[in-house]
Amino acid sequence: MTNITLAIPEELFRRMRRFNEIKWSEIARRAIEERINDLETIENIVSKSKLTIEDAEEIGKKIKKSSYKRFAEK
């Protein structure tokens, strides 16, 4: 198994030390694997998509406009 070095803020490390029974490397390994799985799923969906960049930008604009209207009314 390969090792990596992970930089975390001192405050987070201090909080982690309170729970020294936790295998933090396993938590990090699972989080990384979950994120990679999510990215691969997205990559798979996108590779099958017929949308162009322009289509995606237009959909994004419509979503933003709709969201703005909804929150502006409240």
Secondary structure per residue as TSV (DSSP state, phi and psi in degrees):
chain	resnum	aa	ss	phi	psi
A	1	M	-	360.0	139.4
A	2	T	-	-84.5	145.3
A	3	N	-	-102.5	148.0
A	4	I	-	-129.4	158.6
A	5	T	-	-104.1	134.8
A	6	L	-	-121.4	124.8
A	7	A	-	-94.7	128.5
A	8	I	-	-132.5	155.0
A	9	P	-	-62.7	148.5
A	10	E	H	-56.8	-40.9
A	11	E	H	-61.1	-42.3
A	12	L	H	-64.6	-42.1
A	13	F	H	-61.9	-40.5
A	14	R	H	-61.0	-42.8
A	15	R	H	-67.6	-38.3
A	16	M	H	-62.0	-38.6
A	17	R	H	-61.4	-24.4
A	18	R	T	-63.7	-23.8
A	19	F	T	-117.8	60.2
A	20	N	T	-68.3	-11.0
A	21	E	T	-78.6	-13.5
A	22	I	S	-80.1	135.6
A	23	K	-	-87.8	90.1
A	24	W	H	-63.1	-30.0
A	25	S	H	-65.1	-35.0
A	26	E	H	-69.5	-38.5
A	27	I	H	-61.9	-46.5
A	28	A	H	-64.2	-42.3
A	29	R	H	-60.3	-45.2
A	30	R	H	-64.8	-41.4
A	31	A	H	-63.7	-41.6
A	32	I	H	-64.5	-44.8
A	33	E	H	-63.9	-41.4
A	34	E	H	-62.3	-43.1
A	35	R	H	-64.7	-42.4
A	36	I	H	-63.0	-42.4
A	37	N	H	-60.0	-42.6
A	38	D	H	-60.9	-46.0
A	39	L	H	-64.2	-39.6
A	40	E	H	-66.3	-37.5
A	41	T	H	-63.5	-46.1
A	42	I	H	-61.4	-44.8
A	43	E	H	-58.6	-41.8
A	44	N	H	-64.9	-44.4
A	45	I	H	-63.1	-46.2
A	46	V	H	-63.8	-37.1
A	47	S	H	-65.2	-23.8
A	48	K	H	-95.4	-5.3
A	49	S	-	-75.4	144.5
A	50	K	-	-96.6	-1.7
A	51	L	-	-69.4	141.7
A	52	T	-	-92.2	170.9
A	53	I	H	-59.3	-41.3
A	54	E	H	-62.7	-41.4
A	55	D	H	-60.2	-46.5
A	56	A	H	-63.0	-40.6
A	57	E	H	-64.4	-40.5
A	58	E	H	-64.9	-42.4
A	59	I	H	-62.6	-42.8
A	60	G	H	-59.8	-42.3
A	61	K	H	-62.9	-43.1
A	62	K	H	-64.2	-40.3
A	63	I	H	-64.7	-45.6
A	64	K	H	-61.0	-44.0
A	65	K	H	-63.2	-44.7
A	66	S	H	-63.7	-42.8
A	67	S	H	-64.3	-42.4
A	68	Y	H	-60.4	-46.5
A	69	K	H	-59.8	-44.6
A	70	R	H	-62.3	-44.7
A	71	F	H	-79.4	-26.2
A	72	A	H	-70.7	-27.5
A	73	E	-	-75.1	-20.4
A	74	K	-	-82.5	360.0
